[in-house]
Amino acid sequence: DILPYPTDGKLQPPCHCAHVLQDGKWIEVDGSNPNLVAPAFTKIVPNPALDQMAIDAKVSGTITLVYLVSEVGRVDELWLARPLGLNLDESAAKTARENIFKPAALDGKPVGAVVTKTIPVN
C-alpha cells in the first residue's frame, strides 16, 4: 500500500488518495489513478536470527515498518510503526534497510513513496 506522506504534525483530512515524492515535492494523487503503480520488493533480505531471538526471548508477534522508498528503489528512511521490543525491532530495521524495491511510478516515471511491511516474528 502507498501511504499518505509524512506531515509536519498537522492533522490531514482523510482521503482516498496517495502521496508520492516527485521532483523533491510531495504531491497528492487520486488513489484510483491507473497511472499510479505502487513500489514492489525486488530483493527482500531475510533475517533468520530474528525468529531465533524471539524464541530465546519467548516472544512472538509482529513488527511493522514504514519505508520511504526513493525514486531509484532505495530505502531512504525507515520508521518503526509497531514495535515488538527486546532488540527485535533494531534487528528487523537493520535488515530491512538492505531491501531493494522497484520504485513507485506515476505516469510511467519513477517516484518516491511511503509503504509499510509487517514482519511476523515467531
N, CA, C and O of each residue as an XYZ file, in Angstrom:
488
protein
N       0.825     -1.186      0.000
C       0.000      0.000      0.000
C       0.871      1.251      0.000
O       1.902      1.294      0.670
N       0.466      2.244     -0.733
C       1.122      3.539     -0.666
C       0.381      4.341      0.397
O      -0.845      4.441      0.366
N       1.117      4.904      1.323
C       0.525      5.628      2.435
C       0.555      7.126      2.210
O       1.263      7.621      1.333
N      -0.226      7.849      3.018
C      -0.105      9.304      2.983
C       1.317      9.720      3.326
O       2.037      8.982      3.998
N       1.713     10.871      2.880
C       3.067     11.343      3.088
C       3.287     11.785      4.537
O       2.328     12.114      5.234
N       4.551     11.794      4.996
C       4.837     12.321      6.330
C       4.424     13.792      6.392
O       4.542     14.521      5.407
N       3.945     14.213      7.548
C       3.446     15.580      7.669
C       4.254     16.362      8.682
O       5.172     15.834      9.309
N       3.910     17.598      8.829
C       4.564     18.457      9.808
C       3.840     18.401     11.147
O       4.015     19.293     11.978
N       3.038     17.380     11.369
C       2.319     17.224     12.616
C       0.882     17.714     12.569
O       0.111     17.447     13.490
N       0.510     18.424     11.518
C      -0.863     18.895     11.384
C      -1.742     17.733     10.952
O      -1.322     16.871     10.180
N      -2.959     17.722     11.456
C      -3.882     16.664     11.062
C      -4.251     16.830      9.600
O      -4.530     17.935      9.135
N      -4.249     15.736      8.897
C      -4.622     15.745      7.490
C      -6.010     15.130      7.368
O      -6.285     14.109      7.998
N      -6.885     15.726      6.574
C      -8.207     15.123      6.400
C      -8.066     13.781      5.687
O      -7.183     13.613      4.847
N      -8.940     12.821      6.024
C      -8.862     11.535      5.339
C      -9.136     11.697      3.851
O      -9.955     12.520      3.442
N      -8.449     10.914      3.064
C      -8.670     10.983      1.626
C      -8.479      9.597      1.028
O      -7.864      8.724      1.640
N      -8.998      9.411     -0.140
C      -8.776      8.182     -0.890
C      -7.709      8.504     -1.917
O      -7.919      8.412     -3.127
N      -6.565      8.883     -1.393
C      -5.501      9.353     -2.266
C      -4.177      8.737     -1.826
O      -4.085      8.086     -0.785
N      -3.190      8.955     -2.623
C      -1.827      8.544     -2.308
C      -0.961      9.786     -2.447
O      -1.298     10.720     -3.175
N       0.132      9.780     -1.753
C       1.073     10.884     -1.856
C       2.406     10.300     -2.299
O       2.892      9.320     -1.735
N       2.974     10.909     -3.298
C       4.252     10.443     -3.820
C       5.226     11.614     -3.856
O       4.828     12.777     -3.916
N       6.492     11.282     -3.819
C       7.552     12.279     -3.851
C       8.042     12.394     -5.289
O       8.674     11.478     -5.817
N       7.744     13.527     -5.913
C       8.102     13.740     -7.307
C       8.870     15.052     -7.413
O       8.385     16.106     -7.001
N      10.072     14.972     -7.970
C      10.925     16.158     -8.134
C      11.133     16.897     -6.813
O      11.142     18.128     -6.770
N      11.301     16.120     -5.728
C      11.579     16.706     -4.425
C      10.387     17.273     -3.690
O      10.552     17.878     -2.631
N       9.170     17.093     -4.231
C       7.961     17.625     -3.595
C       6.931     16.518     -3.435
O       6.761     15.680     -4.321
N       6.237     16.525     -2.283
C       5.138     15.594     -2.082
C       3.935     16.093     -2.867
O       3.552     17.258     -2.766
N       3.348     15.202     -3.646
C       2.129     15.551     -4.379
C       1.043     14.537     -4.053
O       1.324     13.373     -3.770
N      -0.193     14.994     -4.097
C      -1.343     14.141     -3.832
C      -1.861     13.596     -5.150
O      -2.014     14.329     -6.128
N      -2.129     12.294     -5.160
C      -2.607     11.628     -6.370
C      -3.847     10.825     -6.002
O      -3.886     10.193     -4.946
N      -4.847     10.845     -6.853
C      -6.040     10.029     -6.644
C      -5.597      8.571     -6.527
O      -4.922      8.044     -7.411
N      -5.988      7.929     -5.424
C      -5.576      6.551     -5.176
C      -6.048      5.564     -6.228
O      -5.476      4.482     -6.363
N      -7.083      5.921     -6.971
C      -7.580      5.019     -8.018
C      -6.977      5.335     -9.384
O      -7.380      4.751    -10.390
N      -6.023      6.246     -9.425
C      -5.379      6.634    -10.688
C      -4.692      5.408    -11.304
O      -3.785      4.845    -10.690
N      -5.102      4.987    -12.498
C      -4.491      3.805    -13.117
C      -3.032      4.038    -13.513
O      -2.312      3.084    -13.810
N      -2.595      5.290    -13.520
C      -1.212      5.592    -13.872
C      -0.290      5.577    -12.663
O       0.893      5.898    -12.781
N      -0.822      5.203    -11.490
C      -0.024      5.104    -10.268
C       0.251      3.638     -9.976
O      -0.674      2.844     -9.805
N       1.527      3.286     -9.921
C       1.936      1.904     -9.637
C       2.708      1.915     -8.325
O       3.669      2.669     -8.170
N       2.290      1.085     -7.389
C       2.947      1.011     -6.078
C       4.336      0.379     -6.202
O       4.588     -0.395     -7.125
N       5.231      0.709     -5.276
C       6.543      0.078     -5.288
C       6.412     -1.410     -4.964
O       5.452     -1.832     -4.319
N       7.373     -2.187     -5.412
C       7.373     -3.628     -5.167
C       8.769     -4.060     -4.736
O       9.772     -3.533     -5.218
N       8.818     -5.019     -3.827
C      10.110     -5.555     -3.409
C      10.754     -6.290     -4.574
O      10.100     -7.104     -5.225
N      12.023     -6.019     -4.846
C      12.777     -6.811     -5.824
C      13.818     -7.650     -5.117
O      14.285     -8.652     -5.658
N      14.191     -7.243     -3.898
C      15.129     -8.020     -3.088
C      14.712     -7.875     -1.629
O      14.760     -6.783     -1.062
N      14.303     -8.988     -1.032
C      13.968     -8.999      0.388
C      15.083     -9.744      1.105
O      15.313    -10.929      0.865
N      15.765     -9.037      1.981
C      16.872     -9.633      2.725
C      16.288    -10.375      3.921
O      15.624     -9.765      4.759
N      16.527    -11.686      4.015
C      15.986    -12.441      5.147
C      16.759    -12.143      6.434
O      17.914    -11.720      6.397
N      16.107    -12.371      7.551
C      16.739    -12.187      8.851
C      16.433    -13.418      9.701
O      15.572    -13.365     10.579
N      17.142    -14.542      9.446
C      16.847    -15.768     10.186
C      17.116    -15.641     11.679
O      16.510    -16.364     12.470
N      18.000    -14.750     12.080
C      18.304    -14.578     13.502
C      17.127    -13.981     14.255
O      17.017    -14.156     15.469
N      16.231    -13.269     13.542
C      15.108    -12.614     14.195
C      14.209    -13.624     14.907
O      13.848    -13.417     16.065
N      13.848    -14.703     14.236
C      12.999    -15.717     14.868
C      13.716    -16.393     16.036
O      13.097    -16.688     17.058
N      15.011    -16.637     15.887
C      15.753    -17.252     16.982
C      15.818    -16.319     18.188
O      15.711    -16.770     19.329
N      15.992    -15.031     17.943
C      15.993    -14.056     19.048
C      14.646    -14.074     19.764
O      14.590    -13.993     20.991
N      13.562    -14.180     18.997
C      12.220    -14.217     19.581
C      12.010    -15.496     20.391
O      11.419    -15.462     21.470
N      12.493    -16.613     19.871
C      12.378    -17.884     20.597
C      13.134    -17.787     21.917
O      12.616    -18.176     22.963
N      14.351    -17.270     21.867
C      15.163    -17.130     23.073
C      14.492    -16.215     24.100
O      14.591    -16.444     25.305
N      13.806    -15.175     23.609
C      13.139    -14.218     24.496
C      11.709    -14.648     24.841
O      11.022    -13.986     25.618
N      11.270    -15.777     24.246
C       9.898    -16.273     24.445
C       8.860    -15.205     24.088
O       7.935    -14.923     24.850
N       9.051    -14.624     22.903
C       8.178    -13.557     22.418
C       7.719    -13.891     21.016
O       8.482    -14.450     20.229
N       6.490    -13.557     20.695
C       6.024    -13.656     19.312
C       5.091    -12.475     19.045
O       4.566    -11.855     19.970
N       4.903    -12.185     17.777
C       4.046    -11.075     17.390
C       4.455    -10.549     16.035
O       4.937    -11.300     15.187
N       4.263     -9.258     15.830
C       4.630     -8.653     14.554
C       5.368     -7.339     14.794
O       5.209     -6.689     15.828
N       6.168     -6.977     13.818
C       6.844     -5.686     13.783
C       6.395     -5.022     12.492
O       6.484     -5.627     11.423
N       5.919     -3.803     12.573
C       5.501     -3.085     11.374
C       6.475     -1.954     11.105
O       6.727     -1.107     11.962
N       7.017     -1.959      9.893
C       7.969     -0.944      9.464
C       7.351     -0.088      8.368
O       6.546     -0.568      7.570
N       7.734      1.175      8.337
C       7.291      2.113      7.309
C       8.532      2.557      6.543
O       9.485      3.068      7.131
N       8.511      2.360      5.249
C       9.643      2.684      4.380
C       9.355      3.940      3.567
O       8.241      4.129      3.080
N      10.358      4.794      3.423
C      10.325      5.828      2.390
C      11.227      5.302      1.290
O      12.448      5.259      1.439
N      10.618      4.905      0.192
C      11.344      4.326     -0.935
C      11.601      5.426     -1.956
O      10.672      6.108     -2.390
N      12.854      5.596     -2.335
C      13.225      6.649     -3.283
C      12.795      6.293     -4.700
O      12.335      5.183     -4.970
N      12.958      7.256     -5.592
C      12.601      7.024     -6.997
C      13.557      6.059     -7.689
O      13.323      5.686     -8.839
N      14.632      5.647     -7.010
C      15.526      4.633     -7.580
C      15.379      3.287     -6.861
O      16.110      2.341     -7.154
N      14.421      3.204     -5.908
C      14.153      1.948     -5.228
C      14.954      1.730     -3.958
O      14.909      0.652     -3.366
N      15.677      2.740     -3.544
C      16.492      2.649     -2.324
C      15.630      3.000     -1.114
O      14.727      3.832     -1.209
N      15.914      2.358      0.031
C      15.243      2.709      1.276
C      15.946      3.949      1.833
O      17.053      3.855      2.364
N      15.296      5.113      1.709
C      15.892      6.362      2.193
C      15.631      6.589      3.675
O      16.496      7.099      4.387
N      14.465      6.222      4.136
C      14.095      6.381      5.543
C      13.345      5.130      5.976
O      12.704      4.458      5.168
N      13.438      4.837      7.259
C      12.735      3.684      7.799
C      12.242      4.054      9.186
O      13.017      4.507     10.028
N      10.934      3.859      9.424
C      10.348      4.155     10.724
C       9.725      2.901     11.284
O       9.259      2.034     10.545
N       9.722      2.817     12.584
C       9.100      1.714     13.289
C       7.676      2.131     13.648
O       7.481      3.046     14.448
N       6.689      1.472     13.064
C       5.289      1.830     13.308
C       4.693      1.018     14.448
O       3.885      1.536     15.219
N       5.079     -0.246     14.563
C       4.582     -1.107     15.631
C       5.750     -1.953     16.141
O       6.150     -2.920     15.492
N       6.294     -1.589     17.300
C       7.434     -2.329     17.839
C       7.011     -3.608     18.544
O       5.852     -3.776     18.924
N       7.966     -4.495     18.709
C       7.778     -5.710     19.492
C       8.693     -5.684     20.719
O       8.400     -6.313     21.736
N       9.805     -4.948     20.610
C      10.699     -4.784     21.754
C      11.837     -5.795     21.783
O      12.012     -6.590     20.859
N      12.609     -5.744     22.871
C      13.692     -6.689     23.155
C      14.756     -6.758     22.062
O      15.251     -7.845     21.764
N      15.113     -5.646     21.467
C      16.107     -5.547     20.390
C      15.676     -6.219     19.091
O      16.430     -6.210     18.118
N      14.486     -6.798     19.056
C      13.982     -7.409     17.824
C      13.722     -6.334     16.774
O      13.970     -6.545     15.586
N      13.223     -5.179     17.215
C      12.915     -4.081     16.300
C      14.175     -3.591     15.599
O      14.178     -3.367     14.388
N      15.245     -3.425     16.373
C      16.501     -2.950     15.804
C      17.054     -3.935     14.779
O      17.555     -3.537     13.727
N      16.957     -5.218     15.098
C      17.433     -6.248     14.176
C      16.618     -6.236     12.881
O      17.175     -6.325     11.786
N      15.297     -6.126     13.018
C      14.427     -6.094     11.832
C      14.717     -4.853     10.987
O      14.787     -4.940      9.761
N      14.885     -3.709     11.634
C      15.129     -2.457     10.900
C      16.474     -2.492     10.177
O      16.586     -2.038      9.038
N      17.485     -3.029     10.840
C      18.813     -3.098     10.222
C      18.767     -3.927      8.936
O      19.323     -3.530      7.912
N      18.107     -5.067      9.001
C      17.982     -5.918      7.820
C      17.098     -5.264      6.763
O      17.397     -5.340      5.571
N      16.009     -4.621      7.190
C      15.056     -4.011      6.252
C      15.697     -2.919      5.408
O      15.294     -2.707      4.264
N      16.686     -2.226      5.954
C      17.358     -1.160      5.193
C      18.085     -1.708      3.964
O      18.387     -0.958      3.035
N      18.365     -3.007      3.958
C      19.068     -3.625      2.832
C      18.121     -4.067      1.718
O      18.573     -4.442      0.637
N      16.812     -4.026      1.971
C      15.847     -4.409      0.944
C      15.927     -3.439     -0.235
O      16.285     -2.272     -0.078
N      15.587     -3.949     -1.408
C      15.587     -3.119     -2.618
C      14.203     -3.222     -3.257
O      13.600     -4.295     -3.296
N      13.721     -2.107     -3.747
C      12.394     -2.020     -4.345
C      12.483     -1.648     -5.813
O      13.445     -1.023     -6.259
N      11.462     -2.043     -6.549
C      11.171     -1.407     -7.826
C      10.360     -0.191     -7.406
O       9.322     -0.349     -6.764
N      10.799      1.021     -7.747
C      10.122      2.203     -7.222
C       8.687      2.353     -7.730
O       8.293      1.768     -8.738
N       7.933      3.151     -6.999
C       6.588      3.512     -7.458
C       6.730      4.285     -8.763
O       7.790      4.834     -9.063
N       5.661      4.318     -9.522
C       5.690      5.066    -10.781
C       4.383      5.839    -10.937
O       3.307      5.364    -10.572
N       4.510      7.021    -11.480
C       3.352      7.844    -11.808
C       3.523      8.307    -13.238
O       4.520      8.943    -13.581
N       2.551      7.986    -14.069
C       2.614      8.299    -15.499
C       3.883      7.743    -16.135
O       4.479      8.369    -17.012
N       4.289      6.554    -15.678
C       5.452      5.882    -16.253
C       6.797      6.379    -15.751
O       7.835      5.877    -16.184
N       6.806      7.358    -14.842
C       8.059      7.898    -14.310
C       8.215      7.472    -12.853
O       7.252      7.521    -12.088
N       9.420      7.054    -12.464
C       9.620      6.633    -11.074
C       9.452      7.803    -10.101
O       9.878      8.927    -10.370
N       8.816      7.502     -8.960
C       8.604      8.488     -7.902
C       8.870      7.818     -6.552
O       8.820      6.593     -6.437
N       9.150      8.622     -5.549
C       9.291      8.106     -4.197
C       7.922      7.871     -3.583
O       6.942      8.514     -3.959
N       7.862      6.946     -2.635
C       6.590      6.650     -1.974
C       6.855      6.065     -0.596
O       7.952      5.586     -0.306
N       5.832      6.112      0.245
C       5.895      5.547      1.578
C       5.078      4.264      1.589
O       3.918      4.263      1.179
N       5.680      3.166      2.058
C       4.999      1.871      2.102
C       5.224      1.205      3.456
O       6.173      1.535      4.166
N       4.353      0.275      3.807
C       4.501     -0.462      5.059
C       4.752     -1.937      4.791
O       4.407     -2.469      3.736
N       5.363     -2.578      5.776
C       5.552     -4.026      5.736
C       5.442     -4.531      7.175
O       6.098     -4.011      8.077
N       4.620     -5.534      7.374
C       4.507     -6.161      8.687
C       5.274     -7.470      8.658
O       5.077     -8.306      7.775
N       6.151     -7.633      9.638
C       7.033     -8.797      9.710
C       6.556     -9.684     10.851
O       6.555     -9.251     12.003
N       6.146    -10.930     10.553
C       5.765    -11.835     11.643
C       7.021    -12.353     12.356
O       8.027    -12.671     11.721
N       6.938    -12.428     13.658
C       8.047    -12.938     14.472
C       7.500    -14.070     15.309
O       6.565    -13.880     16.087
N       8.082    -15.255     15.153
C       7.562    -16.432     15.858
C       8.601    -17.000     16.798
O       8.342    -17.994     17.477
